[in-house]
Amino acid sequence: MSTTLNDHLKKAQALFFDFDGTIVDSLPLFYQIYLDFLKEFGIEGSQEEFDRLNGASVKEIIESFKRTHEISGSELEMLELYFKKVHHAYQYQVEFFPGILSFLSAAQKMGYQLVIVSSAPKHFIEEFLRLKNIDSWFDSIVTLESGHKGKPAADIYLDALKTTQLDPKEVLVFEDSKNGVLSAEAAGLSACVVGGEETFSHEIKVADWASVQQGLPSFRAVKLSNEIKFELLKEKKEPPFAYQTYWEEMKQKEPERFFDGKIFQIESFHPKKVIGSWADYGLYAVTQIKKESVPSFWTGGVMALCVQEGRVLMARRSEKVFQYPGYWEIAPAGSISPISGQEVNPRSLIEQEAREELGTLLEDIKPLVALVDRESSLIDFVYAAKIPKETGIQLSSEYDVHEWVPLNELKSFFEAKEIIPAIKNFLEIFSQFDQSEILK
């Protein structure tokens, strides 16, 4: 049975992107550059030669020109001329493919590592991304090092794999050319062709980036680094639409559910770093209700997988809460909000939530996993914690009942109860951890 794009995106922790012809619609421009360049030497280029050289470095292209067409003259001067033409195209003519920015924006909020893997000069790509103000979306840019072969050789994708320290099965490559796919597969990676050459077929091939975005999973889990940090944007973000009037109406109708406050709006998420800003809770609440007609708002919550004598604490959300009333979740849980001043401190927030919602203290708190809910634009950061022996639970109005569930009964508990969507897949990711260390 063939593997779908959605299957690959569920498993992937990193996404690798070819640049020219995949992220940016540059190949028609570069084909004209290729024709004009050869014309200056009295040579007529061909589509077949251009396609064959797609994925090679500029140096390899010039070497091929000199060898194939017996061009005399300085290789260095030819390189400078070709670089000048390509640089001008990147600065003034190259544009993104439709839908790619929407996909990248969603992917970098869902915790994927994003890596550009290209034979193009690195400083050209960096300059282009800075001009478009999306350079911060990518974890790294990998280009050909001196002496390495261009695509279809595996060299460049093997280098990219080293930067992520991931297993090849945890990476999905996006390419447009046969050479690019051959390069990725030679490095042991799976590839998806977006648009691309019509002359070759591939198991995973989609028409455009809108189709790729449809393949993003509704939920995914991302292992968190022990060194994860939360950072605030230096510049304050302005609300993308006027929400205040609608928010005031919501508060008047249901004052017990809706209240003023601050909430953490996520701009980007990486297993080691989360970047965002404080926004009004009202903006988030209105966005959730009117999500079909307003820009998405990604926010973060915290949860603690609380353990006592080998059992996991589960609690049912009361009917008074805004989202998922009557559903079960691991507790305590809450939105990321300021504790003192403007600080973002999830660990301290979990301790506070435990005191207020459960009437208990926590010990040995450590980051575990992020549960990404794309439908709700919500990322719950789950921390493992221990509740001291013989400590009782006193629930606040946030919950109406709790249960201590032995680990070997969690699966049946999840099947029997209404569980909030973000943790439906929790058991699968939890099985990948050293449970004896967490549950002892």
C-alpha positions in Angstrom: 0.0 0.0 0.0 1.4 3.4 -1.0 2.3 6.0 1.6 0.4 9.3 1.3 1.7 12.8 1.8 -0.3 13.1 5.0 1.4 9.9 6.3 4.8 11.4 5.7 3.9 14.8 7.2 2.6 13.0 10.3 6.0 11.3 10.8 8.2 14.1 9.7 10.1 16.3 12.2 12.0 18.2 9.5 11.0 19.4 6.0 13.7 20.0 3.4 13.0 22.3 0.5 14.8 22.8 -2.8 14.8 26.5 -3.6 14.7 27.3 -7.4 11.6 25.7 -9.0 10.2 24.6 -5.6 9.9 27.6 -3.3 10.5 30.3 -5.9 9.3 30.4 -9.6 12.7 31.1 -10.9 13.4 28.4 -13.6 11.8 30.3 -16.5 14.0 33.2 -15.7 17.1 31.0 -15.3 16.3 29.3 -18.6 16.4 32.7 -20.3 19.6 33.6 -18.4 21.1 30.2 -19.7 20.1 31.0 -23.3 21.4 34.6 -23.2 24.6 33.5 -21.5 25.4 30.9 -24.2 24.3 33.3 -27.0 27.1 35.7 -25.9 29.5 32.9 -26.9 27.7 32.2 -30.2 26.0 29.0 -28.9 22.4 28.0 -29.0 21.1 26.4 -25.8 18.5 23.7 -25.4 15.8 22.7 -23.0 17.3 19.3 -22.7 20.7 20.6 -21.6 19.1 23.1 -19.1 17.1 20.3 -17.5 20.1 18.0 -17.3 22.0 20.7 -15.4 19.2 21.5 -13.1 20.5 21.0 -9.5 24.2 21.5 -10.4 26.2 24.3 -8.8 27.1 27.3 -10.9 30.7 26.1 -11.0 29.6 22.7 -12.4 27.4 24.5 -15.0 30.3 26.6 -16.2 32.6 23.6 -16.3 30.0 21.7 -18.4 29.7 24.7 -20.8 33.4 24.8 -21.4 33.6 21.0 -21.8 30.5 20.5 -24.0 30.7 23.6 -26.1 34.5 24.0 -26.1 34.3 27.6 -24.9 37.7 29.2 -24.6 38.5 32.0 -22.1 38.7 32.4 -18.4 36.5 30.2 -16.2 36.6 32.8 -13.5 35.3 35.5 -15.8 32.5 33.2 -17.0 31.5 32.5 -13.4 31.4 36.2 -12.6 29.2 37.0 -15.6 26.8 34.1 -14.8 26.7 35.1 -11.0 25.9 38.7 -12.0 22.9 37.6 -14.1 21.6 35.2 -11.5 22.0 37.8 -8.7 20.0 40.4 -10.6 17.2 37.9 -11.1 17.0 37.1 -7.4 16.9 40.8 -6.5 14.4 42.1 -9.0 12.5 39.3 -10.8 12.1 36.1 -8.8 8.8 35.5 -7.0 7.4 32.9 -4.7 5.1 30.1 -6.0 1.4 30.7 -5.1 0.6 29.1 -1.7 4.1 28.5 -0.5 4.1 31.3 2.1 0.8 30.1 3.6 2.3 26.6 3.9 5.6 27.7 5.4 3.8 30.0 7.9 1.7 27.0 9.1 4.6 24.6 9.1 6.9 26.7 11.1 4.1 27.2 13.8 3.6 23.4 13.9 7.1 22.7 15.1 8.7 21.3 11.9 12.4 22.1 11.3 12.5 23.9 8.0 15.7 23.6 5.9 16.5 24.9 2.4 18.7 22.5 0.4 19.9 24.2 -2.8 22.7 24.3 -5.3 22.3 28.1 -5.6 24.8 30.4 -3.9 23.9 30.7 -0.2 24.3 34.4 0.1 21.8 34.9 -2.8 19.2 32.9 -0.9 19.9 34.6 2.4 19.6 38.0 0.8 16.3 37.1 -1.0 14.7 35.7 2.3 15.7 38.9 4.2 14.2 41.1 1.5 11.0 39.1 1.8 11.2 39.2 5.7 10.9 35.4 6.2 14.5 34.5 6.9 13.6 33.7 10.5 11.3 30.9 9.4 14.1 28.6 8.4 16.4 26.7 10.7 19.2 26.5 8.2 20.3 26.9 4.6 22.5 24.1 3.2 24.3 24.7 -0.1 27.1 22.9 -1.9 30.5 22.9 -0.1 33.7 23.0 -2.0 34.4 19.7 -3.7 30.9 18.3 -3.2 28.9 17.2 -6.2 25.6 18.8 -7.0 22.3 17.0 -7.5 21.6 14.1 -8.4 24.5 13.1 -6.1 23.5 12.6 -2.5 26.1 15.0 -1.0 24.0 18.0 -0.3 21.1 16.1 1.3 23.5 14.1 3.5 25.0 17.5 4.7 21.5 18.8 5.4 20.6 15.6 7.4 23.6 16.2 9.6 22.3 19.7 10.6 19.1 18.2 12.0 20.6 15.1 13.8 17.4 13.3 12.8 16.8 9.8 11.3 16.2 9.9 7.6 12.6 8.5 8.2 11.9 11.8 10.1 12.6 14.0 7.1 10.4 14.8 4.0 12.0 16.5 1.0 10.1 18.8 -1.4 11.5 18.9 -4.9 10.5 19.8 -8.4 13.1 18.0 -10.6 14.1 14.4 -11.3 17.7 15.3 -10.3 16.5 16.6 -7.0 14.4 13.5 -6.2 17.3 11.2 -7.2 19.6 13.2 -4.8 17.2 13.0 -1.9 16.6 9.3 -2.4 20.3 8.6 -2.7 20.6 10.1 0.8 17.9 7.7 2.1 15.1 10.4 2.2 11.5 10.4 1.0 10.6 13.1 -1.5 7.4 14.9 -2.6 7.3 16.5 -6.0 5.4 19.8 -6.1 4.5 20.8 -9.7 7.8 20.0 -11.3 8.7 18.4 -14.6 5.9 16.6 -16.4 8.3 14.1 -18.0 8.7 11.9 -14.9 6.3 10.3 -12.4 6.8 9.9 -8.7 4.9 8.1 -5.9 4.2 11.4 -4.1 3.5 14.2 -6.5 1.1 17.1 -6.0 0.0 19.9 -8.3 0.7 22.9 -6.0 1.4 24.2 -2.5 -2.3 24.5 -1.7 -2.4 20.7 -2.2 0.6 20.3 0.1 -1.1 22.4 2.8 -4.2 20.2 2.7 -1.9 17.3 3.6 -0.8 18.8 6.9 -2.0 16.7 9.8 -4.7 18.1 12.0 -2.8 16.9 15.1 0.9 16.2 15.6 3.2 15.6 18.5 6.7 17.1 18.8 9.3 16.0 21.4 10.6 19.0 23.3 14.2 19.7 24.1 15.1 19.9 27.8 16.6 23.3 26.9 13.4 24.7 25.3 13.2 28.5 25.7 10.3 31.0 25.3 11.1 34.4 23.8 9.0 37.6 23.4 9.1 39.5 20.1 10.7 42.9 20.6 8.1 44.7 18.5 4.4 44.7 19.6 2.0 43.3 17.1 -1.1 45.2 16.1 -4.4 43.2 15.9 -5.1 42.1 12.3 -8.8 43.1 12.6 -11.2 45.1 14.8 -12.5 42.7 17.5 -13.3 44.9 20.5 -17.1 45.5 19.9 -17.8 41.8 19.3 -15.7 40.9 22.4 -17.6 43.3 24.6 -20.9 41.6 23.5 -19.4 38.2 24.3 -18.5 39.2 27.8 -21.9 40.7 28.5 -23.7 37.5 27.4 -21.5 35.1 29.3 -19.4 36.9 31.9 -18.6 33.7 33.8 -16.8 32.3 30.6 -15.2 35.3 29.1 -12.9 37.7 30.8 -10.1 40.3 30.0 -6.5 39.1 30.2 -3.4 38.4 28.2 -2.5 35.3 26.2 0.6 34.2 24.4 0.4 34.5 20.6 2.8 32.1 18.9 4.8 33.3 15.8 7.1 30.4 15.5 7.7 27.1 17.3 10.8 24.9 17.3 11.5 22.0 19.7 14.2 24.2 21.3 12.6 27.7 21.0 9.2 29.3 20.9 8.8 32.9 19.8 5.7 35.0 20.4 4.1 38.1 21.9 1.4 38.9 24.5 -2.1 39.6 23.0 -5.5 40.3 24.4 -7.5 37.2 25.3 -10.5 38.8 23.6 -8.7 38.7 20.2 -8.1 35.0 20.6 -11.7 34.2 21.7 -13.2 36.2 18.8 -10.8 34.6 16.4 -11.9 31.1 17.5 -15.6 31.9 16.9 -15.1 33.8 13.6 -12.2 31.7 12.4 -13.6 31.3 8.9 -13.5 35.0 8.2 -10.4 36.3 10.1 -6.6 35.6 10.2 -5.6 32.6 12.3 -4.3 33.1 15.8 -1.9 30.5 17.2 -1.7 30.4 20.9 0.0 28.2 23.5 -1.1 26.3 26.6 0.6 24.3 29.3 -0.3 20.8 30.7 1.4 18.6 33.3 1.4 14.9 33.0 1.1 14.4 36.8 2.1 11.1 38.2 1.7 9.6 41.7 2.8 6.0 42.4 2.6 4.9 38.8 -0.8 6.5 38.0 -1.6 9.4 35.8 -4.0 12.2 36.8 -7.0 12.9 34.5 -9.6 15.5 35.1 -12.9 16.5 33.3 -13.3 20.1 32.3 -16.4 21.7 33.8 -19.3 23.1 31.7 -18.2 26.7 32.5 -15.0 26.6 30.5 -14.7 28.2 27.0 -13.2 25.3 25.0 -14.2 21.6 25.2 -16.5 21.6 28.3 -17.1 18.1 29.6 -14.0 16.7 28.0 -11.2 14.9 29.9 -7.6 16.0 29.8 -4.3 15.6 31.7 -4.3 18.2 34.5 -3.4 20.8 35.4 -3.7 22.8 32.2 -4.1 26.4 31.1 -3.3 29.1 28.7 0.2 30.6 28.7 -0.2 34.0 30.4 2.1 36.4 32.2 3.0 35.5 35.8 5.1 38.5 36.8 5.7 41.4 34.4 6.1 40.3 30.8 8.0 37.1 31.5 7.1 33.8 29.7 7.7 31.0 32.2 5.7 27.8 31.5 7.4 25.9 34.3 6.3 28.5 36.9 2.9 28.7 35.3 2.4 24.9 35.7 3.2 25.2 39.4 0.7 28.0 39.7 -2.0 26.1 37.8 -1.4 23.0 40.1 -1.9 25.1 43.2 -5.0 26.9 41.9 -6.7 24.0 40.0 -5.6 21.0 42.0 -4.6 22.4 45.4 -1.3 20.6 45.2 2.5 21.1 44.7 4.5 19.5 41.9 8.0 18.1 41.9 10.6 17.2 39.2 9.0 19.2 36.4 10.6 18.7 32.9 9.5 19.3 29.3 8.1 16.3 27.5 6.1 17.0 24.3 4.2 19.6 22.4 0.7 18.6 21.1 -0.2 20.6 18.0 -3.9 21.1 17.2 -4.0 22.8 13.7 -7.8 23.0 13.7 -7.8 25.1 16.9 -4.4 26.8 16.1 -3.3 25.6 19.6 0.0 24.2 20.9 -0.1 22.5 24.3 3.3 22.2 25.9 3.2 19.1 28.1 5.6 18.8 31.0 6.1 15.6 33.1 5.7 16.2 36.9 5.3 14.2 40.1 2.8 14.8 42.9 4.2 13.9 46.3 2.9 10.7 47.9 -0.2 11.0 50.1 -1.0 14.4 48.6 -4.7 14.9 48.0 -6.4 16.7 45.1 -8.8 19.7 45.6 -10.4 20.7 42.3 -11.2 24.3 41.4 -14.2 25.3 39.3 -12.1 24.5 36.2 -12.8 20.8 36.6 -15.7 18.9 38.1 -14.2 15.4 38.7 -10.8 13.7 38.5 -9.4 10.1 38.3 -6.1 8.5 38.9 -5.5 6.1 36.0 -2.9 3.3 35.9 -0.7 3.5 32.8 -1.9 0.1 31.6 -5.5 1.3 31.7 -4.9 4.6 29.9 -5.8 3.2 26.5 -9.2 1.9 27.6 -9.8 5.1 29.5 -9.1 7.2 26.4 -11.5 5.0 24.4 -14.3 5.2 26.9 -14.2 9.0 27.6 -14.5 12.1 25.6 -10.9 13.4 25.4 -9.8 16.8 24.2 -8.5 16.5 20.6 -5.0 17.6 21.3 -4.2 14.6 23.4 -6.0 11.9 21.5 -2.7 10.8 20.0 -0.9 11.3 23.3 -0.5 7.6 24.0 1.3 7.0 20.7 4.0 9.6 21.4 4.1 8.7 25.1 5.1 5.2 24.3 8.4 6.6 22.8 9.6 7.9 26.2 11.3 6.1 29.0 8.1 5.6 31.0 9.8 3.9 33.9 11.7 7.2 34.6 8.5 9.3 34.3 6.2 7.0 36.3 8.5 5.8 39.1 
